[in-house]
């Protein structure tokens, strides 16, 4: 096994790209969206909605608005798919741990399947299925719950054993895992083909796409309530009057709106995958693979495997240069090697195949691994659709549909609070260090088991009340909500202190020696009753028979004024 891995690493390094970005794109087999839009024509004088950014989020939003009769204009400072979309892996899954996300994924998938009939343009959708690999009983329990939830929405899936999994994907080593969840309706989409089909459908319904058009300023005024409101956008091609702007600029989402005094908890990071040489045992209709315990995925690309994942030490970025339209970074093998090791264990043939190309580009991530969507609370008429945490292809269609309804009807028809940008307090949005810590932990835990109860270790003690120290002395095990620390339950005769974030021992941070709080959290890592269930029950009975004090500081406060 070690020999295979070492051989694979050596071959990876022999295929590193030089400075030629376009040759890198070509070697990866990644097309760029069709550049059919005129770059010389002037911008329109006015529009109902101006969308800034021509990636998955922007193209999907343009399509959904145009289909509903809205005069929408999409402005892209380079070419469509620039930034993150062009190099995305394009995986589309169907199963998630909650009903809202399942519906959003279904809306995206339905759109991908219908676009060609509507527009005559292939959307790039391939329905090759998906395998979720399990290495433990707890993971298989999670998959069983996903399958049960999926049944409620008519989604076919099956819990299968290693041998049956190998029949679906012959290159897998069945001795390396304990079981899998098979979802035959999963697939993959080509980002360039998808964006081309979306914009073709949008322009057929009156939408407008302008490439090589840089927004230099969002023009604002002041409404009767003394609040900033959108009046237009200024570009290198002229000014467009509009009352509604959608920020769909991806990794540049913070840069666009900070001149307005608006802040977003959006952190860019390097995110990578590698593309293998062709393999005899691989063909396009093999299922894509997600191995959550090894924190990696396989996407099938012809006779090759695209392999990537989520490591504990991603390379954090402060800013992405404004002209990094189709740029790539060199792959850091000291970061990526953990995925190589896992991939070779799961699929030994991968270790000897060699690598055709490496893709390492910027992606944007958020403190809770959910997108930032909806109306900005400080600038009327400004909407956001950024921070998709490398899931923009699978969530893009469903989220854009909800955003279009949000813009037109002032509310979506799904319960979108988990994605609503207003879920973060003003203090959280301005705290870049807090957002960086939390986004790092959310990235590293992306493939962790989603238990009903869990608490972050990052960004803690952000806001505490006057009784915080006393509560700790009385044995409080703290939980966090909206940046506030509050007692979850009490452990008698114990002192459980939340430690400063140790970054999982990376970036020259030593791991915390005191892990008492982490050990207490493990009691909640179950789909059954918590180890602390009886303690919590006693506290609940105290509320009924005696007196109790609740800390509701983290709740929203509404101030009503006027006569």
N, C-alpha and C positions, 0 to 999 in steps of 0.2 A: 504493500500500500504506500509506504513512504517513498519507495523508488518511483512509483507512478506519479506521485504528487510532485516530486522533485523534477521529474522529466517534464511534467506539465508546466511548472513554473518557468523552467528554462525556455520552453517553446513560447510561453506567453511573452517573455521579455524579447524574444527574437522578432515578435510581431508588433512591437511598440510603434506608434505613429511618430513621425517627425513633426515639423511645424506646418505641414500642408493640411489645412482643415478640410478642404474639399476632397482631397484624396482619402482622408479618413472617413468621410461620409460615404464615399463611393465604396471603400473597402468593406464597410459595415453593411453594405447593401441597403442603405436607408435612403429612400427618395425624398426630395423636397417638393412641397406642394406646387402645383402648376402655377407659373407666374404669368397669368393671362391678363392681369388687371393693369389698366393704364396708370402710369406714374406721372404723366405730364398734365392730365386734366386738372382744372382747379377743383377745390373742395366745394360742396354745396354751401349756399349762404346759411341754411338752417336745417335742422333735423329734429325729429322727436327725441331720439336717443343717439348719443355718440358712444360707441364702444371702443376703448383703447386697448389694443392687443389682439394679434391675429393668431393666437394658439387655439388649443381645444376649447378653452372657456369662452374666448371671444367669438369664434366661429359658431359654436353651438348657440350662444346667446343671440347672435345676429339672425340665425336661422329661426329660432323660436319667436323672436319679435316680428320678423318679416312675415311669418306665417299667420300672425295675428293682426296684420294690417298696420303695423307700426313703421313709420319712416325712420329706419335705423341706418347708421353709417358706421362701418368698422374702419378704424385707422391703425395701420401697422407700420412701424418705423423702418422695418426691413421688408422681408417677404413672409407670407403666411407660414406658420409653424415655427418661426424663429424663436429662440430662447430655449424652452424646455421641450415643447411638444415634438419637435422633429426627431429627437433621439430617445423618446420614451419607449419602453418595452411594449406597451399597448395591450397588456393583459386585461381581460374582462371576465370577472367572476360573477356568480349569481347569488351566492350565499353570504350573508353577514349576520351578526348577532342581534340585529334589531329590525323591526318591520319597516321603518322609514327608509333605511339604506337599501333593503331588499327591493323596495318599490322604485327607488332612484336608479338602481342598477338595472331593473327590468325596463324602465323607460328608456335608458340608454340602449340596451340591447334591442328593444323593439324598433327604435329609430334606425339603428345600424342595419337591421334586416329589411327595412322598408325603403331606405334612401334610393337604392338603385332603381326600383320600380317607379319611384316618383321623379327622379332626376335623370335617369339614364346613365348615371355615373356610379361605378362600383365603389362602395364605401370602404372596401378593404377588410370586411368582416369575414373571419374564418371560424366556423363552429367545430372545433376539434376536441372540446371537452377539457376537463380539469381533474387532477388527482391531488388530494390533500394528504400528505404523508404523516403518519403518527409513529412516535417512538415510545409512548407511555400510555397507561390506562387512562390517566387524567386527560390527555389530549384526545384520545378516542371518545371519551365521555363528552368533551366539547363538540366534537364532530357529530356525535349522535344528536346533540341538542340543535346544532345547525340544521341537520337533516330534518328533524321534527318540525322546526320553525319553517323550513322551506316547503314542507308538505302543505302548510296552511295557505301558501301562495301558489300551489300547483307546480312547484319546482322539483323535478325528478333528481334524486340522489340516492346513493347506496353506500353502506358501510361494507367494505370488502377486506379480505385478508391479503397478505404479502404475495402469495402465489397468483391470485387473481389479478392483483395490481401489475405483476410482471407480465401477464398475458396482454394487458393493455399497453404496457411500456416495457418491452423486452430487455432494455439495457439496465433496468433497475436491479439491484442486488436484494432479493427478498429476505435475506438473513440480516439485513441492516435496519429493518423497521418492523413494527408489530401490526400494522394495519393501515387503512386509508379510507378516505371519503371520496367517492367518484361522483362527479357532477357532469353528466354528458352535455349539458347545455352551455357550458363555459366556452370561451374562445379567445381570440386575439384580433386586434384591428390594426391596420396600417394607418399611422397618423396623417400622412400626407394625403392619401386617398380619401380618408374621412373628411378632412378639412376642405378638400376640393369639392366633394359631394355636397357638404353642408353649404358652402358659399354659392355653389351653383343653384341649389334649392332656394337660398335666400335671395339671390339677385333675380331669380324668376318671379319672386313675390315682391319686388320693389326695393330690396336691400341693396346697399352700396358698399363696395370694398375699395379702399384706397391704400396702396402699398407705398413704401418709401416716404411715408408721411409722419413726421415726428411732431408729437404734441409738445409744445414749449411752455404752455401755461393753461391751467384750468381757470377760466374767468369766473369770479364770484362777485356777488353783491350782498346786500343785507335785506332780509325780509322784515315784515311788520313786527315779528317777535324778537328782532335783534339778532337773528341767527344767520349765518352765512348760507347763501343758496347759489346753486350753479346757474350761470348766465351764458356760458359758451366755452369753447376751447380755441386756443391759438396754436396754429401749426406753421411749419415751414412753407406751406402751400396756401395759407390764408386762414381766416377765422370762420368758425361755424357757430351760429347762434343755437343754443339748446338749453333746456332746463334739466336735462338728465344725462349723466355721464356714468358709464360702467367701467370701473377699474379692473381690467382683465389682463394685467401686465405681468403676471407670474412673479419671477424672481425680482422684478423691478417694482413690485407692488408698493413697497415702502417709499421708494425714491419719488414716484409720481406725485404722491399726495402730502409728503412732509412739508412742502412749501405752503400748504394750506393750514398748517398746524394740526394735521391729522396723523395719527400714529397707528401702526398695525403691529401686532406680535407675530412677525413673519421673519423667519430665519433661513437664509440660503445655505445649502450644504452641497458638497460634491457627492454625487450618487452615480454608481457605476454598474456596468455589466460587461461580460465578455462574450464573444461569438466564436464558437468552436469551428474547426475545420469540418468538412463534411464527414459524416459517420454512416457506415453501412447499415446500422440498426435503427437509424432515425429517418422518419418521413413526416411530411407536413401534418398528417391527420392523427399523429400520436397526441395524447392529451398533454397540456401544459401541466407543470408540477409545482406545487407549493410544499416545501418542507419547513413547517413552522418551528420545529424543535432545532433544526440546523440553521434556521433563519435565512433560507435561500429559496430561490425559485428557478425553474427551467421554463423558458418559452421556446417553442419549436419554430424554427425559421428554415423552411425547406428541409434539407438533410443535416442541418446544424442545430446546436443547442445554444440559446442565449442564456447565460447564467449570471444572476446577481443576487443581492440580498441586503440585509440590514445589520451592520456591524455595531459593536459597542463604542468604536472610536471614529465616527465619521469626521471628515475634514470640514470644519465650520468655516463659513465665509462671512466677511463683514458686508461687502458690497460686490455685486457683479458688474463689471464694466458695461457701460451703456451700449457699446458697439460689439458686445460678445454675442452676436446674433446666432451664428452657427458654429460657435467655438466649442472646443473640447479641451480637457485637461489631460496631462499624462496620468496614467493609472499608478497609484501608490500601492505596491504589492505588500508592504508591511501592514496596510489596512485591509486589503482585499484577500489576503492569504487564508483567513478563517473560512471564507466561502469556498475556496479551492479545496480545502481539506474536507469540508462537509460534502461537496459535490462528488468528490472521488469516492467517499465512503458509500454514498447513495448509488452512484453510477460509475463503477470502476472504469468503464470504457472511456469516460470523459477525461480521465487522467492521462490517457495515451493518445488522445485525438489531436492535441495541439490546438492553438488559438489563431483564428484568422484575423480578428480585430478586437480592439478594446474601445469601449464607449464610456467616458467619464465626463459628465456634464453637470451644470448647476440645476438643482431642484429646490423648491421652497417648502418649508415645513413649519408647523405651528405647535403651540404648547400642548394641545390635546389631540393632535393628529387628525383634526377635522378642518375642512375648508373654512375660509372667512367669506361669508356671503351676506347679501342684503343691504339695506340702507344704512349709510353712515349716520351715527347719532349727532354729529356736530356740523355737518354740511348737508343741507337739504338738497335733494336731487343727485347726490353722489351715492352710487351703489358699488359694492365690491363683489368680485368673483375670483379670488386668488387663494393660494395656500392649499393646494390639493394633495400635498404629501405623496406625490408620485402615484396618485390614483385618479388623475384628471381624465384619463381616457374612459375609464369605466363609470365614473360618476358624472362626467361632463354633460351628457344629454339630459339626464334626469334633473340635475341641478340647474341647467339653463332653462328648462321648462318651468321650474319653480321660480327662478329669478324673473323670467318674463311675466309671470302672473303677479309677482311681487311688484314689479314696476307698473303694470297696467292696473291692477286691482288693489294695490297697496298692501297686499298680503298674499302669501303662497297658499296652496290648498293642502299642503302637507305640514306636519308639525316639524318645522325646520329650526327649532331653538338650538339644537346641538351644532348647527352650522352658522347661526346668526352671529355676525360680527359683534353685536351688542352684548354677547354673553361675557365678554371681558370688560372689566372696569376701566375707567380712564387711567387709573394708577397702573394697572397691569399693562396697558397698551404702551405706556411711556417707558416702562422699565425694561430696557434691552437686555440687561443681565438676567433678569427673571425669565424673560421669554427665551433666551438662549439656553438656560439650564433646562427649562421644561421641555423645549423642543428637542433637545438632545435626548432626554430620557424617553420622550414619546417615540422618537425615531428608534432607539435601541429596543424598546418594548413592543414594536409594531407587530411582531409575530408571537408575542407572549399569549398565554391562555387568558381569555377575557373572562375573569371571574366576576360575579355580581358585585363584590365589594373589593376595592383595591384603593390604595392611597399612593400618591407620588412621593418620591424622596427628594426630588428637585424643587427649587423655588419655595422652600418652606420657610416658616416664620416671617413671611412677607408682611403680614399685618396681624398684630396681636392686640388683645384687649387688656384693660388694666388688671384683670384677674388671672392672666396667663400663668405667671410664675406660681401663684398659689394653687391653681388647678394641677400643675405638674407635680407639686409637692404632695398633693392628695392622691396621686396615682393616675391622673388623666392620661389616656392614650389619645393623642390629638389627631384630628382629621382636618382636611383643608377644603374649603368651599369658597370659590371666587377670591382666592388670595387670603382669606381669613382663617386663622387657626381656631378650632373649637373642639371641646371634648367629645370624643366618640363614645367612650365608656371608661370606667375606672378599674384599675387593677389594684386591689388592696395591698398595702405594705410594699408597693413597688414604685420606683421612679423611672419613667420612660421618657427620655428626652429625644426629640427629633434632632439629628445631627446635621451639620452643614453638608451640602451635596458633595460627594466625593468623585463624581464623574466616572463611576465604575472603575476607578483606579487608573484612568487615562489622563493625558495632557499634564503629566507631572503632578497629579494629585494622588496622594497615598489613600488607599481604601480605609474607611473608618474602622478603628479598632472596636468601638462601641457599636454593636449591632442589635442592642436590646429592642429598639423600635422596629427594626426589620423583622426580628423574630416574632414580635407581637403581631405584625401584619400577616404573617404566614398562617395564623389561626383563622383568617378570613378567606384564605385561598382554597375555596371549596365551592362546589355547586350544591352542597347540603347545608346543614346548620353550622354556623360558625362555632369554633371552640369556645368563644366567649358568649355563646347564646344564653346560658343560664345567668351570667352576670348581667347582661343587658336586660334579661327578663326581670331580674330583681329591681333594676333601676326603673323599669316601666311600672312595676307594681308600686314602687315608692311614689311615683307621680299620682297614682290612683288613691293611695291611702294617706299620704303625708303631703309634703310640699316639695317643689322642684323649681330650679332656676334654669331657663333656657337662654342661650346666647343666639340671638337672631340678627347679630350685627351684619352678617353677610347678605341679608335680604335686601332687595331693592327698596328705595324710599321714593315715594311720589309726592311732589309738592304741587298742590293745586292753587292757582292764583286767579284773581278776577272776581267779578261780581255775579 
